Amino acid sequence: MTTLGFFTRLLDDVPAAQRYRYATEQIRHAEAHGYATAWVAQHHFHGAEGGLPSPLVFLGHVAGLTSTIRLGTGVICLPMEDAVRTAEDVVVADLLSDGRLEVGISTGGTPSSFGAFGVDFADRYALSAEKLETLLGAWRGEPINGTANRLHPAGGTLPERVWQATFSVSGGERAGAAGDGLMLSRTQPRPDGQFDATLADLQLPIVEAYRAALPTGARPRVLASRTVFVADTSQRARHWAELGLRRAVTNSPTFGKRVSPDAPVDELIRLTDSFVGSPAEVAEALAADATLAEATEVSVQVHSIDPPHDQILRSIELIADQVAPALGLGTETERSAA
């Protein structure tokens, strides 16, 4: 059964400490409504892009305030991290959560952030592979970096809970060959000449490559993140979507080639790969996304709409209570009973 997840980049329009409190409340609200997982993104230095540089610290806090929802990093940008310290921090966060941690990683984030860590952005793929090998070896209890030191506490089953995020077919192959989970983004860069391509056009080949590369007998794990904002009425949902998406398109180069800030709201929604409306409208739109049929988890987030906190809480409720059943997405209660 495909499960339902919640994802946040911690971008509420409040000071940082309040962002953390709001995100904690949103995750607890998602747990109360049966979401199987909650994922947080990591971003360094640029508060308007993402509000959380230290996801493991935050998830350790959230672990003490939740009991069933699985907690994931979406993602840790591995080239900018010390692999041994990351291995240790992940183990501690996992123990604090009673084994509920999921570890999403990627090769990189904002290019301008790398220099602050003494890392060249051009080296990100080689660094990521090297650090992932160190991370996995440490969790498996192997000697670390040629020394007699071994990780304590040990890593247990953490190597089985790694996810790799990618935009590319080669990245899908890499994740599959490793037997890791595959993380697909809420949106996807469009190559020149393919500005009208759908998410499915670009992401289904990644999923196909991932599944083909999986070792025999390995269980596929495919997470598809989507921008989903639901309100009690279509009018209310579109109101907040128009405000947020015009702001996002104006301030972000991500959508610059595809959509004008002056575009009609329907075009803003379509060209930013967003799913917006009443529960029935959003369920119908998500059902037409062919990638989701290949996913083992659909993780919903409100970025780039970023409505107020109370609207996020209501959207969490409506998705769980009305959208998920219409799509056959399982809650944690149903997954545990299966």
C-alpha positions as CSV (number, residue, x, y, z in Angstrom):
1,M,0.0,0.0,0.0
2,T,1.2,3.5,-0.9
3,T,1.6,5.5,2.3
4,L,1.0,9.2,3.1
5,G,3.8,11.5,4.3
6,F,4.2,15.1,5.2
7,F,7.2,17.3,4.2
8,T,8.3,20.7,5.3
9,R,11.0,23.2,4.4
10,L,10.2,25.3,7.5
11,L,9.3,28.4,5.6
12,D,6.6,29.9,7.7
13,D,6.7,33.7,7.6
14,V,7.9,34.1,11.2
15,P,11.2,34.3,13.1
16,A,13.3,31.1,13.1
17,A,12.4,29.9,16.6
18,Q,8.7,30.2,15.8
19,R,9.3,28.3,12.5
20,Y,10.6,25.4,14.6
21,R,7.6,25.5,16.9
22,Y,5.2,25.7,14.0
23,A,6.9,22.8,12.2
24,T,6.8,20.7,15.3
25,E,3.1,21.4,15.7
26,Q,2.5,20.5,12.0
27,I,4.3,17.2,12.4
28,R,2.4,16.3,15.6
29,H,-0.8,17.3,13.7
30,A,0.2,15.0,10.8
31,E,0.8,12.2,13.3
32,A,-2.6,12.7,14.9
33,H,-4.2,12.3,11.5
34,G,-2.3,9.1,10.6
35,Y,0.5,10.3,8.4
36,A,3.2,7.6,8.1
37,T,6.2,9.9,7.9
38,A,7.4,13.5,8.3
39,W,10.3,14.8,6.4
40,V,12.4,18.0,6.9
41,A,14.7,19.7,4.4
42,Q,18.2,21.0,5.1
43,H,19.4,24.3,3.8
44,H,22.3,26.4,4.9
45,F,22.5,30.2,5.1
46,H,19.5,31.2,2.9
47,G,16.5,31.6,5.1
48,A,14.1,32.3,2.2
49,E,15.1,29.0,0.6
50,G,14.8,26.8,3.6
51,G,14.7,27.4,7.3
52,L,16.6,24.4,8.8
53,P,20.4,24.0,8.7
54,S,20.5,21.2,11.4
55,P,17.7,18.7,10.6
56,L,19.0,16.0,13.0
57,V,18.9,18.4,16.0
58,F,15.4,19.3,15.1
59,L,14.3,15.7,14.6
60,G,15.8,14.7,17.9
61,H,13.5,17.3,19.5
62,V,10.5,16.2,17.6
63,A,11.2,12.5,18.5
64,G,10.4,13.3,22.1
65,L,7.1,14.8,21.2
66,T,5.8,12.1,18.9
67,S,5.5,8.3,19.1
68,T,4.5,6.7,15.8
69,I,5.3,8.9,12.9
70,R,8.6,8.1,11.1
71,L,11.0,11.0,10.9
72,G,13.1,11.7,7.9
73,T,15.8,14.0,6.5
74,G,14.8,15.2,3.1
75,V,17.7,15.6,2.6
76,I,21.2,15.9,4.2
77,C,23.5,17.4,1.7
78,L,26.3,14.9,2.3
79,P,29.3,16.6,0.6
80,M,29.1,19.5,3.1
81,E,29.0,17.2,6.1
82,D,31.7,15.4,8.2
83,A,30.7,11.7,7.5
84,V,31.8,10.4,10.9
85,R,30.0,13.1,12.9
86,T,26.9,12.6,10.7
87,A,27.0,8.9,11.4
88,E,27.1,9.6,15.1
89,D,24.3,12.2,15.1
90,V,22.0,9.9,13.0
91,V,22.5,7.1,15.5
92,V,21.6,9.3,18.4
93,A,18.6,10.7,16.7
94,D,17.5,7.2,15.7
95,L,17.8,6.0,19.3
96,L,15.9,9.0,20.7
97,S,13.0,8.2,18.2
98,D,13.0,4.5,19.0
99,G,14.2,3.5,15.6
100,R,11.9,5.8,13.6
101,L,14.5,7.7,11.6
102,E,14.7,7.6,7.8
103,V,17.9,9.0,6.2
104,G,17.5,10.9,3.0
105,I,20.8,12.2,1.4
106,S,21.8,14.1,-1.7
107,T,24.9,15.2,-3.5
108,G,24.3,18.8,-3.1
109,G,22.2,21.9,-2.5
110,T,22.8,25.6,-3.2
111,P,26.1,25.9,-5.1
112,S,27.1,29.1,-3.2
113,S,26.9,27.3,0.1
114,F,29.8,24.9,-0.6
115,G,32.6,27.3,-0.2
116,A,31.7,28.0,3.4
117,F,32.5,24.4,4.2
118,G,35.8,24.4,2.2
119,V,34.2,22.2,-0.5
120,D,34.2,22.7,-4.3
121,F,30.7,22.3,-5.8
122,A,32.3,20.5,-8.8
123,D,33.5,17.8,-6.5
124,R,30.1,17.0,-5.0
125,Y,29.5,13.6,-6.7
126,A,32.9,12.1,-5.7
127,L,32.6,13.6,-2.2
128,S,29.1,12.2,-1.7
129,A,30.1,8.7,-2.8
130,E,33.2,8.7,-0.5
131,K,31.2,10.1,2.5
132,L,28.3,7.7,2.0
133,E,30.8,4.8,2.0
134,T,32.2,6.0,5.3
135,L,28.7,6.6,6.8
136,L,27.6,3.1,5.9
137,G,30.8,1.4,7.1
138,A,30.5,3.2,10.4
139,W,26.9,2.1,10.9
140,R,27.9,-1.5,10.1
141,G,30.6,-1.5,12.8
142,E,33.6,-1.4,10.6
143,P,36.9,0.4,11.6
144,I,36.6,4.1,10.8
145,N,39.1,5.7,8.3
146,G,41.8,3.1,8.9
147,T,41.8,3.4,12.6
148,A,40.8,1.0,15.4
149,N,37.8,3.2,16.2
150,R,34.3,1.8,15.7
151,L,31.0,3.7,16.1
152,H,29.4,3.6,19.5
153,P,26.5,3.3,19.7
154,A,26.2,1.0,16.7
155,G,24.1,1.8,13.6
156,G,21.8,-1.2,13.7
157,T,19.5,-1.3,10.7
158,L,20.2,2.3,9.5
159,P,21.9,1.2,6.3
160,E,18.5,-0.2,5.3
161,R,16.9,3.2,5.8
162,V,18.9,5.3,3.4
163,W,17.2,7.2,0.6
164,Q,18.9,9.0,-2.3
165,A,17.4,12.1,-3.9
166,T,18.0,12.8,-7.5
167,F,16.7,14.6,-10.6
168,S,18.4,12.2,-13.1
169,V,18.1,8.8,-14.6
170,S,21.8,8.1,-13.6
171,G,20.9,9.0,-10.0
172,G,18.0,6.6,-10.1
173,E,20.3,3.9,-11.3
174,R,22.8,4.7,-8.5
175,A,20.1,4.5,-5.8
176,G,18.7,1.3,-7.2
177,A,22.1,-0.4,-7.4
178,A,22.7,0.4,-3.8
179,G,19.3,-0.9,-2.7
180,D,18.4,2.4,-1.3
181,G,15.2,4.3,-1.4
182,L,14.6,6.8,-4.3
183,M,13.4,10.3,-3.5
184,L,11.7,12.3,-6.2
185,S,11.2,16.1,-5.9
186,R,8.0,18.1,-5.9
187,T,9.1,19.7,-9.1
188,Q,11.7,18.9,-11.7
189,P,14.1,21.0,-13.8
190,R,13.0,21.1,-17.5
191,P,15.6,20.6,-20.1
192,D,15.7,23.2,-23.0
193,G,12.9,22.4,-25.4
194,Q,10.9,20.4,-22.8
195,F,9.3,23.2,-20.8
196,D,5.8,21.7,-21.2
197,A,6.9,18.2,-20.0
198,T,4.9,16.8,-17.1
199,L,6.4,15.5,-13.9
200,A,5.6,12.0,-15.1
201,D,7.4,12.6,-18.4
202,L,10.6,13.3,-16.5
203,Q,10.3,11.2,-13.4
204,L,8.9,7.9,-14.8
205,P,12.2,7.2,-16.6
206,I,14.1,7.7,-13.3
207,V,11.8,5.3,-11.5
208,E,12.2,2.7,-14.4
209,A,16.0,3.0,-14.1
210,Y,15.8,2.7,-10.4
211,R,13.7,-0.5,-10.4
212,A,15.9,-2.1,-13.1
213,A,19.0,-1.5,-11.1
214,L,17.7,-2.9,-7.8
215,P,19.4,-6.1,-6.6
216,T,17.3,-9.2,-7.0
217,G,14.8,-9.5,-4.1
218,A,15.3,-5.9,-2.9
219,R,12.1,-4.1,-2.0
220,P,11.6,-0.9,-4.0
221,R,11.1,2.3,-2.0
222,V,10.0,5.3,-4.1
223,L,9.0,8.5,-2.4
224,A,7.3,11.1,-4.6
225,S,7.1,14.6,-3.0
226,R,4.3,16.9,-4.3
227,T,3.2,20.4,-3.6
228,V,-0.3,20.0,-2.3
229,F,-2.5,22.6,-0.7
230,V,-6.1,21.8,0.1
231,A,-8.8,24.1,1.6
232,D,-12.4,23.7,2.4
233,T,-13.3,25.5,-0.9
234,S,-11.6,25.9,-4.2
235,Q,-11.8,29.7,-3.9
236,R,-10.0,29.8,-0.6
237,A,-7.3,27.4,-1.8
238,R,-6.7,29.4,-5.0
239,H,-6.5,32.7,-3.0
240,W,-3.6,31.5,-0.9
241,A,-2.0,29.7,-3.8
242,E,-2.1,32.9,-5.9
243,L,-0.4,34.9,-3.2
244,G,2.3,32.4,-2.5
245,L,3.1,31.3,-6.1
246,R,3.3,34.9,-7.4
247,R,5.8,35.6,-4.6
248,A,7.7,32.4,-5.3
249,V,7.9,32.9,-9.1
250,T,9.1,36.5,-8.5
251,N,11.8,35.6,-6.1
252,S,13.1,32.3,-7.4
253,P,15.0,31.4,-10.5
254,T,13.7,27.9,-10.4
255,F,10.5,28.8,-12.3
256,G,12.0,31.7,-14.3
257,K,12.0,30.0,-17.7
258,R,8.6,28.5,-17.4
259,V,6.2,31.0,-15.9
260,S,5.7,34.7,-15.6
261,P,4.7,36.3,-12.2
262,D,1.8,37.9,-14.1
263,A,0.4,34.6,-15.4
264,P,-3.2,33.7,-14.5
265,V,-3.5,31.7,-11.3
266,D,-4.3,28.5,-13.1
267,E,-1.1,28.8,-15.1
268,L,0.9,29.5,-11.9
269,I,-0.5,26.3,-10.4
270,R,0.2,24.2,-13.4
271,L,3.6,25.5,-14.3
272,T,4.9,25.2,-10.7
273,D,3.8,21.6,-10.5
274,S,1.3,22.4,-7.7
275,F,-1.9,20.6,-6.7
276,V,-4.4,23.1,-5.3
277,G,-8.1,23.2,-4.6
278,S,-10.9,21.5,-2.7
279,P,-10.3,17.9,-1.6
280,A,-12.2,16.5,-4.6
281,E,-10.3,18.7,-7.1
282,V,-6.9,17.8,-5.6
283,A,-7.7,14.1,-5.5
284,E,-8.7,14.2,-9.2
285,A,-5.5,16.0,-10.2
286,L,-3.2,13.7,-8.2
287,A,-4.9,10.7,-9.6
288,A,-3.8,11.8,-13.1
289,D,-0.1,12.0,-12.0
290,A,1.3,8.7,-13.4
291,T,4.4,8.9,-11.2
292,L,2.3,8.4,-8.1
293,A,1.2,5.0,-9.3
294,E,4.9,3.9,-9.1
295,A,5.5,5.4,-5.6
296,T,5.5,3.6,-2.3
297,E,4.9,6.9,-0.5
298,V,3.4,10.2,-1.5
299,S,4.8,13.0,0.6
300,V,2.8,16.3,0.5
301,Q,4.2,19.8,1.2
302,V,2.9,23.3,0.9
303,H,6.0,24.9,-0.6
304,S,6.0,27.0,-2.8
305,I,2.6,28.2,-1.7
306,D,3.6,28.6,1.9
307,P,0.2,29.7,3.4
308,P,-0.2,30.7,7.0
309,H,0.2,28.1,9.7
310,D,-3.5,27.6,10.4
311,Q,-4.1,26.9,6.7
312,I,-1.3,24.3,6.7
313,L,-2.9,22.5,9.7
314,R,-6.3,22.5,7.9
315,S,-4.7,21.2,4.7
316,I,-3.0,18.4,6.7
317,E,-6.4,17.4,8.0
318,L,-8.3,17.6,4.7
319,I,-5.6,15.6,2.8
320,A,-5.7,12.8,5.4
321,D,-9.4,12.7,5.8
322,Q,-10.6,13.2,2.2
323,V,-7.8,13.2,-0.4
324,A,-5.9,10.1,0.8
325,P,-8.9,7.8,1.0
326,A,-10.0,8.8,-2.5
327,L,-6.5,7.9,-3.8
328,G,-6.1,4.7,-1.8
329,L,-3.2,6.2,0.2
330,G,-2.7,4.4,3.5
331,T,-2.3,6.0,6.9
332,E,0.0,4.7,9.6
333,T,-2.9,3.0,11.3
334,E,-3.8,1.1,8.1
335,R,-0.1,0.3,7.4
336,S,0.4,-1.1,10.9
337,A,-2.7,-3.3,10.6
338,A,-1.7,-4.7,7.2
